[in-house]
Amino acid sequence: MANSAQARKRARQAVKQRAHNASLRSTLRTAVKRVQKAIAAGDKAAAQSIYKESVSVIDRISDKKIVHKNKASRHKSRLSGQIKALAA
């Protein structure tokens, strides 16, 4: 356990930061699931509009390094491909 005042403070800060990061990861997952739900419903127009909103959320969380940029890019790419496949 933390022995110095500095280490105790860092431990307190780490708990708060971990909770904040978990919240942001949850926001990311929610954004992805919203798009997937619209895709499952088969509504291409709604899926595209929700995708557009979700891309900004995904990018914002990726910029903060909560998730790796490649993971964010992979999510966007797969969702985009699924939306394009709706027309076919």
N, C-alpha and C positions, 0 to 999 in steps of 0.2 A: 504494500500500500504506500501511498504518498507520504514521504517523511518531511519534506520542506513545505513552507507556505506556498512557494511558487508551484510545486508539484500538485498540491491540493487544489490550487486555483485552476491549473490546467486540466485537472480531472473534472472539476465542476464545468468548465467551459466545454470540454469534450462531450459531456452528457447532453448539454444544450444543443451543441452543433450536430450531434448524431440525430437528435429528435427532429431538428430542422431539415437535415438531409433526407431523413426517412419520409417526411412530409412531402418534399419535392419529388422523391421517387414515386410516391403514391399518386401525385398529380400527373406525372408522366404516364403511369400505367392507366390511369383513368382516361387520359386523352386518347391513348391508343385503343382502349376498349370502346370508347364512344364511336370511333371511326369503324371498328370492326362490327359493332352493332348495326350501324347504318348500312354497311356492306351486306351483312346477313339479311337485312330487310329488303335488299335489292333496289334501294332508292339511290340511283347514281348521283342525282343533283344534290341531295342531302349529304351523301357521303363526301362529295367534293367540297361542299362548304364547311363541313365539320373537319375534314382533312386540312383545309387551309388554316383553320383556327389551331388545330392540333400541331401543325408544323412549327408555329411560333413557340408553342409551349415546349415542344421537344428540343428545339434549338436553344431556347433560353436555359433549360436545365442542362443541356450538353455544354453550353458555354461556361457554366459554373462548375463543370467537371464533376457533376453528381453521377453521370453515366459517361462512358467513353464516347467520343465523337463518332467512332465507327458503329457503335451500337445504335446511336441515334439515327445515323444515316441508314443503317440496315432496316430499322423500323419504318422510316419514311419511304424507302424504296419498296419494301414489301407491301405496305398499305397502298401506295400509288399503283403498283402492279395489279393489286386486287380490284381497285376501282376501275382501272382500264379494262380489266377482264369482264366487268359487268355488262358492257355493251355487246360483247361477242356472244 
